[in-house]
Amino acid sequence: MKKKDFLSSLFWLAVGFGVCYGGYDLELGTLRDPGSGFMFFWVGVIMIGLSLAVLVKAVRMKPDQKGVGLLRGEVRWGKILSVLAALVLYAYVFTHLGFILSTVFLLLFLFKTVEPQKWSWAVLGAVISTLTAYGVFQLWLGTQLPRGFLG
């Protein structure tokens, strides 16, 4: 497992650097006036950070340690597939229901199925997360988000 984590982290590190370079090449702009490469650049930075975390873990892992096996039943495939289906459904209903409603439903689903939370915490977390994202993107950055049928 150590070798696979090491090699995959190097691959994603290279992809992250490529995404950063592509974003930088498209023009970053500023925080108040982001350019077309702004989002790509920062996604690449996050990819690099996550790849470095996996790389450090792989280097520090002892040779006799085992990671999570994909085909040995240690990965919860049902949850992975349900999250993937939820994301596809989210993308489909996003413009019809609007940002707020579709995001609250997605987060409620995730909070209740991936690592089940109490209903009160799931609803509170979904509403606060959605309103925070709405505040950042719509109010602060001025991004146009779909309103859906509620208008």
Stockholm file with secondary structure:
# STOCKHOLM 1.0

chainA/1-151         MKKKDFLSSLFWLAVGFGVCYGGYDLELGTLRDPGSGFMFFWVGVIMIGLSLAVLVKAVRMKPDQKGVGLLRGEVRWGKILSVLAALVLYAYVFTHLGFILSTVFLLLFLFKTVEPQKWSWAVLGAVISTLTAYGVFQLWLGTQLPRGFLG
#=GR chainA/1-151 SS CHHHHHHHHHHHHHHHHHHHHHHHHTCCBCSSSBCTTHHHHHHHHHHHHHHHHHHHHHHHSCTTCCCCCTTTTCSCHHHHHHHHHHHHHHHHHHHHHCHHHHHHHHHHHHHHHTSCCCHHHHHHHHHHHHHHHHIIIIIISCCCCCCGGGC
#=GC SS_cons         CHHHHHHHHHHHHHHHHHHHHHHHHTCCBCSSSBCTTHHHHHHHHHHHHHHHHHHHHHHHSCTTCCCCCTTTTCSCHHHHHHHHHHHHHHHHHHHHHCHHHHHHHHHHHHHHHTSCCCHHHHHHHHHHHHHHHHIIIIIISCCCCCCGGGC
//
